[in-house]
């Protein structure tokens, strides 16, 4: 076990050790003065990762592409029809580029309402060149923001450039820390907020804290890199324990009539809203939702279909967070992503196999509402390798738009944060 992993295990579940990229704990070359941890609002990014590879062609349905129904004779979604509740939900495109071309799966009605309110950008064909069909490799490529599994996460690199003076700057809700947040800046992983504790009685926890915390808060003379890491991880651990203990999730009442779906996904989005409203300086949240690896029995529009059920939970959680936050959505962006889409043609098991491009969404105020990116097409000469939807938006350009338009970076800084990529704006912020 290397020293960084030893520190991670010693200092607490969910604290990620660094990757050795060179962004050390005191590295702060691009520090932004506008990221204050004084209780004032800061831009917040919530990233929801659809683990398993979500089929984009039945998410954002290209009903006007004549090949769609030839490729999907049993699981295709019917073109929009106001008299058919199982037909696609028409996406009027304010940009005028894709009028009467796309619709949403009918189980995504709670996203459709956000789109119609002018607060959602839709990207039907997002991916990367020379793609992998491995879940784990593709997830790592995307979450590094560099298509290099050896690098740390794109969001951790961002954290290394800002002043870490918030009460709680970043968090992953779930099991293992997301790759996007792994790196030399310590980040906490919570299953749920109030489950994060030392497993001790209040008196014993106070005794331990009062004994150990002064050690972490002291400044060693001529510290080595690993001494610095020990102190940094310890400070973050005890700070996060304090923040978690101060928040009563049991008494929280969502606002504006928001109703979160049951299960861990809905609960984690609900706790995300509570953390944002608590003004602890939260800047980054990552949340996973699985169940998208639909090799068989994917279903089409029917409400009990495998994909349709996942869509209702997925969309319901986003709509609840959007509704609950109200005017705080002025400072919040919700980004959804998945590691790859599925084959254009349905398989013999009424499902789809690992593919290339898929649909990503971005929700927020003052964004470029509409449908972004050219449509690659489903014709035999248009499909990548004759089987897969090609991409028209490189995922790193989505990240670049957010880093500049929401997180306050410059194009020059994006070149450092997304190494090896020449950034081309998508236009997600108008």
Secondary structure by P-SEA (a helix, b strand, c coil): ccaaaaaaaaccccccccccccccccccccccccccccccccbbbbbbbbcccccccccccccccccccccccccccccccccccccccccccccccccccccccccaaaaaaaaaaccbbbbcbbbbccccccaaaaaaaaaacccccccccaaaaaaaaccccccccbbbcccccccccccccbbbbbcccccccccccaaaaaaaaaacccccccccccccaaaaaaaaaaaaaaaaaaaaaacccccccccccccccccaaaaaaaaaaaaaaacccccbbbbbbccccccccccccccccaaaaaaaaaaaaaaaaaaaaccccccbbbbbbcccccccccccccccccccbbbbbbbbccccccccccccccccccccccccccccccaaaaaaaaacccccccaaaaaaaacccccccccccc
